[in-house]
Amino acid sequence: MEGNKILIAPSVLSADFRRLAEEIKAVEKAGADILHLDIMDGHYVPNLTFGSVIIETIKQVSSLPLDAHLMVTNPGDYVVNLAKLGVKYFSFHPETDYHPHRLITYIKDNGMFAGVALNPGTPISTIDELLSELDFVLLMSVNPGYSGQQFIPSVINKVRELKSNINLQNLPTLIEVDGGVNNVNVLDLIDAGTDIIVSASYIFSQSDYSHAITSLRNVQ
């Protein structure tokens, strides 16, 4: 896992899929550290996104690490295939699996970093017994399912609480935040302890991806 550098992960969901390869290469050249993949099944969340074919295409055009956020009802079924496709970070919602601890082990056994994703209404205490096993925690700052939603400010306190728990146990666990992040709210997130910033529409709506990514990483 990375050190103290703030990592920026553009969410591919907001890219122009008519020229996906070009978009991926553009954000990589602009300084992105990770590519975030929102995988939705139309059941856990109402939206349906992309699967193996698109991920394979992305992997062919970029050397950036792939971060798969599974918004699905059966995340365990995706582990082996995503590992084969070269995904590095795999996160799932703990309420979608009866045995999340076992799934975390399964993810790691397949060579990926294991994380859980918590919705805005899900308390940090939900993962008290899992935290020491996790490589990262993804805190949603919007309700999952769609890009372009408004940031929910209460996640900042959740980041602080989670960071405190991580520090108390002296863990290397990283904190990732996804949803409505922009150059206005990102400083509070970083100050609270966020390590990985996911950004979708904020980056891909800009004419200059490099400027957008720099404005998220190098805030004052």
Order of alpha helices (4+ residues) and beta strands (2+ residues): beta-alpha-beta-alpha-beta-alpha-beta-alpha-beta-beta-alpha-beta-alpha-beta-alpha-alpha
